[in-house]
C-alpha cells in the first residue's frame, strides 16, 4: 500500500469514527424526545378528561423512537469497535 493510500485509509477511518460519534449524540437527543413522548402520552391518558387515542399514539411513538435510537447507537458502537468491517459493509452497499 502506498503512502497516499495509507493516508486515505486513515482519513476514512477518522471520518467514520466522527460520524459514529455524531450518530451517538443524535441518538441521545432522540432518547430525550422519546422520554418526552412517553411523558406526554401518560399525561394525555391520565388527564381528568383523557384523550386516550392521542395518549396511546404518543406512547407508540415513544417506543418507535426508542427502538430506532437504540439501533443507531448499536450500529455506531459496532462501527467504532470494528472500523474495517464497517468499511467493508459500506463498500458492499455501494
Sine and cosine of phi, psi and omega as CSV:
sin_phi,cos_phi,sin_psi,cos_psi,sin_omega,cos_omega
0.00,0.00,0.74,-0.68,-0.02,-1.00
-0.97,0.25,0.21,-0.98,0.03,-1.00
-0.86,0.50,-0.68,0.73,-0.01,-1.00
-0.90,0.43,-0.66,0.75,0.01,-1.00
-0.91,0.41,-0.61,0.79,0.04,-1.00
-0.91,0.42,-0.66,0.75,0.03,-1.00
-0.90,0.43,-0.68,0.73,0.02,-1.00
-0.88,0.48,-0.66,0.75,0.02,-1.00
-0.90,0.44,-0.66,0.75,0.02,-1.00
-0.90,0.43,-0.65,0.76,0.01,-1.00
-0.90,0.43,-0.66,0.75,0.02,-1.00
-0.90,0.44,-0.65,0.76,0.03,-1.00
-0.89,0.45,-0.66,0.75,0.01,-1.00
-0.90,0.43,-0.65,0.76,0.01,-1.00
-0.92,0.40,-0.63,0.78,0.03,-1.00
-0.92,0.40,-0.62,0.78,0.05,-1.00
-0.91,0.42,-0.68,0.74,0.04,-1.00
-0.89,0.45,-0.68,0.74,0.03,-1.00
-0.89,0.46,-0.60,0.80,0.01,-1.00
-0.91,0.40,-0.66,0.75,0.02,-1.00
-0.92,0.40,-0.62,0.78,0.05,-1.00
-0.90,0.44,-0.66,0.75,0.02,-1.00
-0.90,0.44,-0.63,0.77,0.03,-1.00
-0.90,0.44,-0.68,0.73,0.02,-1.00
-0.88,0.47,-0.71,0.70,0.01,-1.00
-0.90,0.44,-0.59,0.81,0.02,-1.00
-0.91,0.41,-0.60,0.80,0.06,-1.00
-0.90,0.43,-0.62,0.79,0.08,-1.00
-0.89,0.46,-0.67,0.75,0.03,-1.00
-0.91,0.42,-0.52,0.85,0.08,-1.00
-0.89,0.45,-0.62,0.78,0.06,-1.00
-0.91,0.42,-0.65,0.76,0.04,-1.00
-0.89,0.46,-0.67,0.74,0.02,-1.00
-0.89,0.46,-0.64,0.77,0.04,-1.00
-0.90,0.44,-0.65,0.76,0.05,-1.00
-0.89,0.46,-0.67,0.74,0.06,-1.00
-0.87,0.49,-0.69,0.72,-0.02,-1.00
-0.90,0.44,-0.69,0.72,0.01,-1.00
-0.89,0.45,-0.72,0.69,0.02,-1.00
-0.90,0.43,-0.63,0.78,0.02,-1.00
-0.88,0.48,-0.70,0.72,0.02,-1.00
-0.92,0.40,-0.64,0.77,0.03,-1.00
-0.89,0.45,-0.64,0.77,0.02,-1.00
-0.92,0.40,-0.55,0.84,-0.02,-1.00
-0.98,0.22,-0.63,0.77,-0.08,-1.00
-1.00,-0.02,0.07,1.00,0.04,-1.00
-0.86,0.50,0.51,-0.86,0.05,-1.00
-0.82,0.57,-0.59,0.81,0.13,-0.99
-0.92,-0.39,1.00,0.07,-0.17,-0.99
-0.91,0.41,0.59,-0.81,0.12,-0.99
-0.93,-0.36,0.99,0.15,-0.18,-0.98
-0.87,0.50,-0.71,0.70,-0.07,-1.00
-0.88,0.47,-0.73,0.69,0.00,-1.00
-0.91,0.42,-0.65,0.76,0.02,-1.00
-0.89,0.46,-0.70,0.72,0.01,-1.00
-0.91,0.41,-0.66,0.75,0.05,-1.00
-0.88,0.47,-0.63,0.78,0.04,-1.00
-0.90,0.43,-0.66,0.76,0.02,-1.00
-0.92,0.38,-0.62,0.78,0.06,-1.00
-0.90,0.43,-0.66,0.75,0.06,-1.00
-0.88,0.47,-0.63,0.78,0.02,-1.00
-0.89,0.45,-0.67,0.74,0.01,-1.00
-0.92,0.40,-0.67,0.75,0.01,-1.00
-0.89,0.46,-0.72,0.69,0.00,-1.00
-0.91,0.41,-0.61,0.79,0.04,-1.00
-0.89,0.46,-0.71,0.70,0.01,-1.00
-0.91,0.42,-0.68,0.73,0.02,-1.00
-0.89,0.45,-0.68,0.74,0.02,-1.00
-0.91,0.42,-0.68,0.73,0.03,-1.00
-0.89,0.46,-0.65,0.76,0.03,-1.00
-0.90,0.43,-0.63,0.78,0.02,-1.00
-0.92,0.39,-0.66,0.75,0.04,-1.00
-0.90,0.44,-0.67,0.74,0.01,-1.00
-0.89,0.46,-0.68,0.73,0.01,-1.00
-0.92,0.40,-0.61,0.79,0.00,-1.00
-0.93,0.38,-0.66,0.75,0.03,-1.00
-0.91,0.41,-0.63,0.77,0.05,-1.00
-0.88,0.47,-0.63,0.78,0.03,-1.00
-0.92,0.40,-0.66,0.75,0.00,-1.00
-0.93,0.37,-0.55,0.84,-0.03,-1.00
-0.98,0.22,-0.57,0.82,-0.05,-1.00
-0.68,-0.73,0.98,0.18,-0.05,-1.00
-0.91,0.41,-0.48,0.88,0.00,-1.00
-0.92,0.40,-0.68,0.74,0.03,-1.00
-0.91,0.41,-0.62,0.78,0.03,-1.00
-0.89,0.45,-0.64,0.77,0.02,-1.00
-0.91,0.43,-0.64,0.76,0.04,-1.00
-0.90,0.43,-0.64,0.77,0.04,-1.00
-0.88,0.47,-0.68,0.73,-0.01,-1.00
-0.90,0.43,-0.67,0.74,0.00,-1.00
-0.92,0.40,-0.57,0.82,0.04,-1.00
-0.92,0.39,-0.58,0.81,-0.01,-1.00
-0.95,0.31,-0.48,0.88,-0.06,-1.00
-0.97,0.23,0.00,0.00,0.00,0.00
